[in-house]
Amino acid sequence: MRPNPIVVTHDTPIAVCGRRMLENPIRHLPVLRGDEVLGILDDGAVFGVGVALPGGLWFAFDAEGPEEAGTLARPAVVVDAEAPLPTALRQLVGQGIAVVTDEGRVVGVLSEHDIVKMAPAIVPADRLVDDIDSSPAHGVSPEASVREAMEKMRQLRSRHLVVFDDDERVVGVVSLRDLVTGWLGPDEPVKSCMADTVRTVPSGTSARSAAQTMADLSIGCLPVVNGDRKAIGVVTRTDLLRLVAESIDDETLFGDD
């Protein structure tokens, strides 16, 4: 859990939310209306409507688009700080993020990122990445524009895209964070924003090993490749969250309260 998270009120300008996400850096902001948790604001929603420019400026893609945090916030999963971990996980699966409260006060945020750190010690040793990579390897060319990549992420509801060369070999991974922090304009090629190196895992790698790599490098996905370095799937934090949940006593996790 990330304690003492940055929170915003429902009327905080989207531009301010975007700058706070980039400066810290964080992916989610709890949104409050008074003392009530109104919802959660994620970076996909924020940077889907605009991008922060150098000098503190904000470029909105649509001049008539949403302007305040409360407009873009989605309903939040709220868990009590004293709740057992299996109970918290049950609520986290399918949501990816939960706001943690103590006597009504926001004290933390529990996310898939936190669960990835736990995964190497929990997931079964015999599970392979081939068994859990629920996401196909959606990709783009290095020459695709930032605009095209962001639109594809929006359509797929994904924060990452694999970057392929002309032979469909993996040459990189680009995240939403890469696109908005390296912003040079909507028509710039993806290759100008993507990381210089990419970590992949071969088919047959243990899920535990992949989880350890993701935890150590603090990365959100790992392309799974065959012998020709062509992606056959992608392991994401969401995949590992599901696996951790499955690995905890099913009756405790999913039984009736």
Backbone as numpy.savetxt, mean C-alpha at the origin, in Angstrom:
# Nx Ny Nz CAx CAy CAz Cx Cy Cz
2.20 -1.79 14.98 1.36 -0.59 14.98 2.23 0.65 14.98
1.84 1.63 14.19 2.53 2.93 14.22 1.82 3.80 15.25
2.50 4.12 16.36 1.84 4.89 17.43 1.78 6.37 17.10
0.87 7.05 17.77 0.73 8.51 17.65 0.75 8.98 16.20
-0.17 8.47 15.39 -0.16 8.82 13.96 -0.57 10.27 13.73
-0.16 10.80 12.60 -0.63 12.11 12.17 -2.10 11.96 11.78
-2.94 12.83 12.26 -4.36 12.81 11.92 -4.73 14.15 11.29
-5.82 14.15 10.55 -6.33 15.39 9.95 -7.81 15.49 10.25
-8.32 16.70 10.21 -9.75 16.91 10.38 -10.44 16.80 9.02
-11.74 16.65 9.06 -12.50 16.42 7.82 -12.38 17.57 6.84
-12.07 18.79 7.34 -12.00 19.94 6.46 -10.57 20.33 6.09
-9.61 19.45 6.37 -8.23 19.72 5.97 -8.12 19.69 4.45
-7.50 20.69 3.83 -7.37 20.70 2.37 -6.58 19.48 1.87
-7.01 18.94 0.74 -6.33 17.79 0.14 -4.86 18.10 -0.10
-4.56 19.32 -0.51 -3.17 19.70 -0.77 -2.32 19.53 0.48
-2.86 19.89 1.64 -2.14 19.74 2.90 -1.93 18.26 3.22
-2.95 17.45 2.98 -2.85 16.01 3.21 -1.74 15.41 2.35
-1.70 15.80 1.08 -0.69 15.28 0.17 0.71 15.62 0.62
0.91 16.86 1.05 2.24 17.28 1.50 2.65 16.53 2.76
1.71 16.31 3.67 2.04 15.57 4.89 2.42 14.13 4.59
1.74 13.54 3.62 2.07 12.16 3.25 3.47 12.06 2.66
3.86 13.04 1.88 5.18 13.01 1.25 6.28 13.37 2.23
6.02 14.27 3.13 7.04 14.76 4.04 7.42 13.73 5.10
6.48 12.80 5.45 6.74 11.98 6.65 7.52 10.66 6.48
7.41 9.81 5.49 6.31 9.61 4.55 5.31 8.59 5.13
4.06 8.76 4.80 3.02 7.86 5.27 2.03 7.61 4.13
1.29 6.52 4.26 0.33 6.15 3.21 -1.11 6.45 3.61
-1.36 6.59 4.92 -2.73 6.75 5.39 -2.83 7.85 6.44
-3.96 8.52 6.45 -4.25 9.54 7.45 -5.63 9.29 8.04
-5.73 9.05 9.36 -7.05 9.02 9.98 -7.70 10.40 9.87
-8.99 10.41 9.56 -9.72 11.66 9.39 -10.74 11.77 10.53
-10.68 12.88 11.25 -11.56 13.08 12.39 -12.57 14.19 12.12
-13.75 14.02 12.71 -14.72 15.10 12.79 -15.01 15.27 14.28
-14.43 16.29 14.86 -14.48 16.42 16.30 -13.66 15.30 16.91
-14.24 14.53 17.83 -13.55 13.39 18.44 -13.87 12.08 17.73
-14.70 12.13 16.70 -15.14 10.92 16.00 -14.21 10.59 14.84
-13.88 9.31 14.69 -13.10 8.86 13.53 -14.06 8.79 12.35
-13.91 9.74 11.42 -14.80 9.79 10.26 -14.42 8.75 9.23
-13.12 8.52 9.06 -12.68 7.58 8.04 -11.17 7.56 7.93
-10.69 6.96 6.86 -9.25 6.89 6.60 -9.00 7.42 5.19
-7.97 8.20 5.03 -7.62 8.78 3.74 -6.32 8.14 3.28
-6.33 7.50 2.11 -5.11 6.86 1.64 -4.49 7.63 0.49
-3.21 7.35 0.25 -2.47 8.12 -0.76 -2.99 7.90 -2.16
-3.59 6.73 -2.42 -4.17 6.50 -3.73 -5.28 7.49 -4.04
-6.10 7.78 -3.03 -7.18 8.74 -3.22 -6.64 10.15 -3.38
-5.67 10.50 -2.53 -5.11 11.87 -2.56 -4.42 12.15 -3.88
-3.50 11.24 -4.28 -2.72 11.50 -5.48 -3.45 11.08 -6.75
-4.66 10.60 -6.59 -5.52 10.40 -7.74 -6.18 11.67 -8.20
-6.16 12.71 -7.34 -6.80 13.97 -7.70 -5.81 15.12 -7.87
-4.55 14.90 -7.48 -3.58 15.97 -7.62 -2.20 15.53 -7.19
-1.23 16.41 -7.33 0.15 16.07 -6.99 0.84 17.31 -6.44
1.73 17.08 -5.47 2.49 18.18 -4.87 3.66 18.53 -5.79
3.84 19.80 -6.03 4.93 20.29 -6.87 6.00 20.94 -5.99
7.21 21.12 -6.50 8.25 21.81 -5.74 7.77 23.19 -5.29
8.26 23.59 -4.13 7.89 24.90 -3.62 6.59 24.91 -2.85
6.06 23.72 -2.55 4.84 23.65 -1.77 3.56 23.85 -2.56
3.66 23.90 -3.88 2.47 24.08 -4.72 1.75 22.75 -4.91
0.46 22.84 -5.21 -0.37 21.66 -5.45 -1.03 21.80 -6.80
-0.87 20.76 -7.64 -1.50 20.77 -8.95 -2.67 19.81 -8.95
-3.89 20.34 -9.02 -5.10 19.51 -9.05 -5.38 19.10 -10.49
-5.64 17.82 -10.70 -5.92 17.33 -12.05 -7.25 17.87 -12.57
-8.16 18.16 -11.66 -9.48 18.69 -12.03 -9.77 19.87 -11.13
-9.91 21.05 -11.72 -10.14 22.26 -10.93 -11.43 22.18 -10.11
-12.35 21.34 -10.52 -13.62 21.19 -9.81 -13.62 19.95 -8.90
-12.47 19.36 -8.71 -12.38 18.13 -7.92 -12.51 18.38 -6.43
-12.49 17.31 -5.62 -12.64 17.43 -4.16 -11.51 18.25 -3.55
-11.82 18.98 -2.50 -10.84 19.88 -1.90 -10.53 19.55 -0.44
-11.36 18.72 0.22 -11.18 18.47 1.64 -11.07 16.97 1.93
-10.36 16.66 3.02 -10.09 15.28 3.38 -11.36 14.46 3.56
-12.37 15.05 4.18 -13.59 14.31 4.45 -14.29 13.83 3.20
-14.07 14.52 2.09 -14.72 14.14 0.83 -14.16 12.84 0.28
-12.87 12.60 0.48 -12.21 11.43 -0.08 -12.03 10.28 0.92
-12.28 10.54 2.19 -12.07 9.50 3.20 -13.03 8.34 3.00
-12.51 7.14 3.19 -13.37 5.95 3.15 -13.61 5.49 4.59
-14.67 4.72 4.81 -14.96 4.26 6.17 -13.76 3.56 6.79
-13.52 3.82 8.05 -12.36 3.27 8.73 -12.74 2.08 9.60
-11.86 1.09 9.62 -11.95 0.03 10.61 -11.31 0.55 11.88
-12.04 0.50 12.99 -11.54 1.00 14.27 -11.45 -0.17 15.24
-10.26 -0.37 15.83 -10.07 -1.44 16.81 -9.59 -0.84 18.12
-9.98 -1.48 19.20 -9.55 -1.01 20.52 -8.12 -1.46 20.79
-7.36 -0.62 21.46 -5.96 -0.92 21.72 -5.78 -2.19 22.54
-6.81 -2.58 23.32 -6.73 -3.76 24.15 -7.24 -5.02 23.44
-7.68 -4.89 22.22 -8.24 -6.04 21.49 -7.15 -7.08 21.22
-7.45 -8.37 21.32 -6.47 -9.40 20.99 -6.04 -9.28 19.53
-4.80 -9.65 19.25 -4.29 -9.53 17.89 -5.14 -10.30 16.88
-5.58 -11.54 17.17 -6.44 -12.22 16.18 -7.68 -11.43 15.83
-8.27 -10.77 16.82 -9.46 -9.96 16.56 -9.12 -8.80 15.64
-7.98 -8.15 15.90 -7.56 -7.03 15.05 -7.28 -7.51 13.63
-6.65 -8.68 13.51 -6.36 -9.21 12.18 -7.63 -9.52 11.41
-8.62 -10.07 12.11 -9.88 -10.38 11.46 -10.48 -9.15 10.82
-10.35 -8.00 11.49 -10.89 -6.76 10.95 -9.99 -6.16 9.88
-8.70 -6.47 9.95 -7.76 -5.89 9.00 -7.84 -6.56 7.63
-8.10 -7.87 7.60 -8.16 -8.60 6.33 -9.24 -7.98 5.44
-8.86 -7.67 4.23 -9.79 -7.07 3.28 -9.84 -5.55 3.36
-9.23 -4.99 4.41 -9.24 -3.53 4.56 -7.83 -2.95 4.42
-6.84 -3.65 4.99 -5.45 -3.22 4.85 -4.99 -2.21 5.87
-5.92 -1.57 6.58 -5.55 -0.52 7.52 -6.62 -0.44 8.60
-6.21 -0.22 9.82 -7.16 -0.05 10.93 -6.67 1.07 11.84
-7.60 1.86 12.33 -7.30 2.91 13.28 -7.44 2.34 14.69
-6.42 2.51 15.51 -6.42 1.97 16.86 -6.76 3.09 17.84
-7.73 2.83 18.70 -8.16 3.85 19.66 -8.06 3.32 21.09
-7.93 4.24 22.02 -7.92 3.93 23.44 -8.83 4.93 24.14
-9.97 4.42 24.61 -11.00 5.28 25.22 -11.41 6.40 24.28
-11.54 6.04 22.99 -12.01 6.98 22.00 -10.95 7.86 21.38
-9.73 7.80 21.90 -8.64 8.63 21.37 -7.78 7.82 20.41
-7.46 8.40 19.25 -6.62 7.71 18.27 -5.20 7.62 18.80
-4.71 6.38 18.95 -3.36 6.17 19.49 -2.43 5.47 18.50
-2.97 4.99 17.38 -2.11 4.31 16.44 -2.83 3.92 15.17
-2.05 3.40 14.23 -2.58 2.85 12.98 -1.92 1.51 12.76
-2.73 0.49 12.53 -2.24 -0.86 12.25 -2.43 -1.12 10.77
-1.36 -1.48 10.09 -1.43 -1.64 8.64 -0.80 -2.95 8.20
-0.96 -3.25 6.92 -0.32 -4.42 6.33 1.18 -4.37 6.51
1.76 -3.19 6.49 3.20 -3.02 6.68 3.63 -3.61 8.02
2.83 -3.39 9.06 3.15 -3.94 10.38 3.09 -5.47 10.37
2.10 -6.02 9.66 1.93 -7.46 9.63 3.07 -8.13 8.87
3.60 -7.47 7.84 4.72 -8.03 7.09 5.91 -8.27 8.01
6.12 -7.39 8.97 7.23 -7.55 9.90 7.06 -8.80 10.76
5.81 -9.19 11.02 5.53 -10.36 11.82 5.57 -11.64 11.00
5.35 -11.51 9.70 5.11 -12.68 8.85 6.23 -13.72 8.87
7.52 -13.33 8.83 8.56 -14.37 8.78 8.51 -15.34 9.96
8.01 -14.88 11.10 7.96 -15.75 12.27 6.66 -16.56 12.36
5.69 -16.26 11.48 4.37 -16.88 11.59 4.03 -17.78 10.43
4.38 -17.38 9.20 3.92 -18.15 8.04 4.59 -19.53 8.03
3.87 -20.55 7.58 4.43 -21.91 7.54 5.65 -22.00 6.63
6.62 -22.78 7.04 7.86 -22.90 6.28 7.66 -23.56 4.92
6.58 -24.33 4.77 6.40 -25.07 3.52 5.58 -24.32 2.48
5.11 -23.12 2.80 4.34 -22.36 1.83 5.28 -21.64 0.87
4.93 -21.66 -0.41 5.76 -21.05 -1.45 5.09 -19.79 -2.00
5.89 -18.92 -2.59 5.32 -17.71 -3.18 4.32 -18.05 -4.28
4.54 -19.18 -4.95 3.62 -19.60 -6.01 2.22 -19.86 -5.47
2.12 -20.16 -4.17 0.83 -20.48 -3.56 0.06 -19.24 -3.14
0.76 -18.11 -2.99 0.10 -16.95 -2.37 0.08 -15.70 -3.25
0.75 -15.74 -4.40 0.79 -14.53 -5.23 -0.56 -14.36 -5.95
-1.49 -13.76 -5.24 -2.85 -13.63 -5.78 -2.96 -12.58 -6.88
-1.92 -11.75 -7.02 -1.97 -10.67 -7.99 -1.20 -11.04 -9.25
-1.83 -10.98 -10.43 -1.06 -11.18 -11.66 -0.09 -10.03 -11.85
0.90 -10.25 -12.69 1.95 -9.25 -12.87 1.50 -8.18 -13.87
0.69 -7.26 -13.41 0.29 -6.15 -14.26 1.49 -5.24 -14.47
1.70 -4.83 -15.72 2.90 -4.05 -15.97 2.73 -2.95 -17.00
3.80 -2.19 -17.11 3.87 -1.11 -18.09 5.26 -1.10 -18.70
5.37 -0.46 -19.83 6.66 -0.28 -20.48 7.42 0.87 -19.80
8.75 0.85 -19.82 9.51 1.98 -19.28 9.17 3.29 -19.99
8.67 3.19 -21.23 8.35 4.39 -22.00 6.92 4.88 -21.76
6.12 4.09 -21.04 4.75 4.54 -20.74 4.80 5.82 -19.94
3.80 6.67 -20.12 3.78 7.95 -19.41 3.33 7.77 -17.97
3.71 8.72 -17.14 3.26 8.74 -15.75 1.74 8.76 -15.69
1.11 9.50 -16.60 -0.34 9.56 -16.65 -0.94 8.17 -16.89
-0.36 7.43 -17.85 -0.85 6.09 -18.16 -0.68 5.15 -16.97
0.47 5.25 -16.31 0.73 4.38 -15.16 -0.24 4.67 -14.02
-0.49 5.94 -13.75 -1.41 6.30 -12.67 -2.83 5.85 -12.98
-3.21 5.96 -14.24 -4.55 5.53 -14.62 -4.69 4.01 -14.49
-3.64 3.29 -14.86 -3.69 1.83 -14.74 -3.76 1.42 -13.27
-3.00 2.11 -12.41 -3.08 1.83 -10.97 -4.49 2.08 -10.46
-5.09 3.15 -10.93 -6.45 3.47 -10.48 -7.43 2.38 -10.90
-7.33 1.94 -12.14 -8.24 0.91 -12.65 -8.06 -0.41 -11.91
-6.81 -0.74 -11.60 -6.51 -2.01 -10.95 -6.60 -1.94 -9.43
-6.77 -0.73 -8.90 -6.77 -0.51 -7.45 -5.49 -1.07 -6.85
-4.38 -0.69 -7.49 -3.07 -1.18 -7.09 -2.14 -0.01 -6.87
-1.14 -0.21 -6.02 -0.14 0.84 -5.77 1.18 0.54 -6.47
1.28 -0.61 -7.16 2.53 -1.00 -7.80 2.26 -1.56 -9.19
3.20 -1.31 -10.08 3.18 -1.92 -11.41 4.56 -2.45 -11.71
4.63 -3.63 -12.31 5.89 -4.17 -12.78 6.23 -3.48 -14.10
7.51 -3.18 -14.31 7.96 -2.54 -15.54 8.68 -3.60 -16.37
8.20 -3.80 -17.64 8.73 -4.83 -18.52 9.50 -4.19 -19.67
10.52 -4.93 -20.16 11.16 -4.50 -21.40 10.41 -5.12 -22.58
10.95 -4.94 -23.78 10.25 -5.43 -24.98 10.13 -6.95 -25.01
11.00 -7.63 -24.26 10.96 -9.10 -24.20 10.16 -9.59 -23.00
9.43 -8.68 -22.36 8.58 -8.98 -21.21 9.38 -9.43 -19.99
10.66 -9.09 -19.94 11.45 -9.34 -18.75 11.29 -8.18 -17.77
11.37 -8.50 -16.48 11.21 -7.48 -15.44 12.46 -6.59 -15.39
12.25 -5.29 -15.53 13.37 -4.35 -15.43 13.15 -3.36 -14.29
12.01 -3.42 -13.64 11.76 -2.50 -12.54 10.38 -2.67 -11.96
10.15 -1.97 -10.89 8.83 -1.85 -10.27 8.62 -0.38 -9.98
7.45 0.12 -10.30 7.15 1.52 -10.02 5.94 1.57 -9.09
6.04 2.37 -8.07 4.95 2.52 -7.11 4.30 3.88 -7.26
3.13 4.02 -6.68 2.48 5.32 -6.67 3.39 6.36 -6.02
4.07 5.96 -4.96 4.99 6.88 -4.28 6.09 7.34 -5.22
6.63 6.42 -6.03 7.67 6.79 -7.01 7.15 7.86 -7.97
5.93 7.67 -8.44 5.39 8.58 -9.45 5.17 9.98 -8.90
4.66 10.05 -7.66 4.32 11.38 -7.13 5.52 12.09 -6.53
6.50 11.34 -6.01 7.69 12.01 -5.46 8.67 12.39 -6.56
8.66 11.63 -7.66 9.56 11.95 -8.77 8.86 12.70 -9.89
7.75 13.34 -9.54 6.89 13.98 -10.54 7.63 14.99 -11.39
7.63 14.73 -12.71 8.21 15.67 -13.67 7.17 16.10 -14.70
5.95 15.65 -14.52 4.88 15.97 -15.45 4.16 14.71 -15.88
2.90 14.82 -16.27 2.09 13.63 -16.60 2.56 12.89 -17.84
3.31 13.56 -18.70 3.73 12.92 -19.94 5.16 12.38 -19.89
5.82 12.51 -18.74 7.16 11.96 -18.60 7.09 10.44 -18.56
8.14 9.75 -19.03 8.11 8.29 -19.03 8.29 7.71 -17.63
7.73 6.54 -17.42 7.84 5.86 -16.14 9.30 5.65 -15.74
10.17 5.40 -16.72 11.57 5.12 -16.41 12.25 6.28 -15.70
11.70 7.47 -15.80 12.30 8.62 -15.11 11.97 8.63 -13.62
11.01 7.81 -13.20 10.57 7.79 -11.80 10.86 6.48 -11.08
11.00 5.39 -11.83 11.11 4.09 -11.17 12.48 3.93 -10.52
12.55 3.04 -9.53 13.79 2.77 -8.83 14.82 2.17 -9.79
16.10 2.44 -9.50 17.16 1.97 -10.37 17.33 0.45 -10.30
17.01 -0.12 -9.17 17.15 -1.56 -9.00 15.80 -2.15 -8.61
15.63 -3.42 -8.90 14.38 -4.11 -8.55 14.72 -5.45 -7.94
14.05 -5.79 -6.86 14.24 -7.08 -6.22 13.12 -8.03 -6.68
13.51 -9.20 -7.13 12.55 -10.23 -7.54 12.86 -11.51 -6.78
11.94 -12.47 -6.84 12.20 -13.80 -6.28 11.83 -14.83 -7.32
12.59 -15.92 -7.40 12.25 -16.96 -8.38 11.08 -17.80 -7.91
10.37 -18.35 -8.86 9.32 -19.30 -8.55 9.91 -20.41 -7.69
9.16 -20.83 -6.67 9.64 -21.87 -5.75 10.24 -21.33 -4.48
10.37 -19.99 -4.36 10.88 -19.38 -3.13 9.86 -19.55 -2.01
10.34 -19.75 -0.80 9.41 -19.88 0.33 8.76 -18.53 0.62
7.51 -18.59 1.02 6.79 -17.37 1.39 7.47 -16.69 2.57
8.03 -17.51 3.47 8.72 -16.94 4.64 9.93 -16.11 4.20
10.68 -16.62 3.24 11.85 -15.89 2.74 11.42 -14.60 2.05
10.34 -14.65 1.25 9.84 -13.45 0.59 9.38 -12.42 1.61
8.71 -12.89 2.65 8.26 -11.97 3.69 9.43 -11.30 4.37
10.49 -12.07 4.63 11.67 -11.50 5.28 12.31 -10.43 4.39
12.37 -10.70 3.09 12.93 -9.72 2.16 12.10 -8.44 2.15
10.79 -8.59 2.09 9.92 -7.41 2.07 10.02 -6.62 3.37
10.14 -7.34 4.49 10.27 -6.66 5.78 11.60 -5.94 5.88
12.68 -6.60 5.46 14.01 -6.01 5.57 14.16 -4.77 4.69
13.59 -4.82 3.48 13.75 -3.74 2.52 12.61 -2.73 2.58
11.59 -3.04 3.39 10.41 -2.17 3.51 9.81 -1.88 2.14
9.57 -2.94 1.38 8.97 -2.80 0.06 7.58 -3.44 0.07
6.74 -2.98 -0.84 5.34 -3.39 -0.83 5.01 -4.56 -1.72
5.93 -4.96 -2.59 5.64 -6.11 -3.46 6.93 -6.73 -3.96
6.83 -7.99 -4.38 7.95 -8.72 -4.97 7.45 -9.45 -6.20
7.96 -9.11 -7.38 7.60 -9.90 -8.56 8.19 -11.31 -8.45
7.38 -12.30 -8.84 7.83 -13.69 -8.88 8.17 -13.99 -10.33
9.40 -14.44 -10.59 9.86 -14.60 -11.97 10.24 -16.05 -12.26
10.19 -16.39 -13.56 10.65 -17.70 -14.00 12.12 -17.61 -14.40
12.64 -18.67 -14.99 14.05 -18.70 -15.34 14.47 -17.68 -16.37
13.52 -17.16 -17.14 13.81 -16.14 -18.15 13.61 -14.72 -17.61
13.42 -14.62 -16.30 13.19 -13.35 -15.62 11.89 -12.67 -16.11
10.94 -13.48 -16.48 9.62 -12.97 -16.84 8.69 -13.16 -15.65
7.92 -12.13 -15.33 7.08 -12.17 -14.14 5.89 -13.10 -14.35
5.67 -13.97 -13.38 4.52 -14.87 -13.43 3.52 -14.54 -12.33
3.86 -13.59 -11.49 2.98 -13.16 -10.41 3.65 -12.10 -9.57
2.94 -11.60 -8.59 3.48 -10.59 -7.67 2.99 -10.89 -6.27
3.90 -10.97 -5.31 3.53 -11.12 -3.91 3.43 -9.72 -3.30
2.30 -9.44 -2.68 2.07 -8.12 -2.09 1.91 -8.24 -0.58
1.90 -7.10 0.09 1.66 -7.10 1.53 0.29 -7.69 1.85
-0.67 -7.44 0.97 -2.01 -7.99 1.19 -1.98 -9.51 1.18
-1.19 -10.11 0.27 -1.04 -11.57 0.24 -0.48 -12.09 1.55
0.53 -11.38 2.09 1.15 -11.84 3.33 0.20 -11.67 4.51
-0.59 -10.61 4.50 -1.58 -10.42 5.56 -2.56 -11.60 5.58
-3.03 -11.99 4.41 -3.96 -13.12 4.34 -3.30 -14.40 4.85
-2.03 -14.59 4.50 -1.33 -15.80 4.92 -1.13 -15.81 6.43
-0.78 -14.68 7.00 -0.63 -14.58 8.45 -1.96 -14.90 9.13
-3.03 -14.35 8.58 -4.36 -14.59 9.16 -4.71 -16.08 9.10
-4.39 -16.72 7.99 -4.68 -18.14 7.84 -3.85 -18.97 8.82
-2.66 -18.48 9.16 -1.73 -19.24 9.98 -2.05 -19.16 11.46
-2.91 -18.23 11.83 -3.35 -18.13 13.21 -4.60 -19.00 13.37
-4.82 -19.52 14.53 -5.94 -20.41 14.81 -7.22 -19.93 14.13
-7.68 -20.67 13.13 -8.85 -20.26 12.35 -10.08 -20.07 13.23
-10.27 -20.94 14.19 -11.45 -20.84 15.04 -11.42 -19.54 15.85
-10.22 -19.20 16.34 -10.08 -17.96 17.10 -10.29 -16.75 16.20
-9.74 -16.86 14.98 -9.74 -15.70 14.10 -11.11 -15.45 13.46
-11.74 -16.52 13.03 -12.95 -16.33 12.24 -14.21 -16.88 12.91
-14.08 -17.42 14.10 -15.27 -17.94 14.78 -16.13 -16.83 15.31
-17.28 -17.21 15.81 -18.20 -16.23 16.38 -17.61 -15.64 17.64
-17.85 -14.34 17.84 -17.37 -13.67 19.05 -18.20 -14.14 20.24
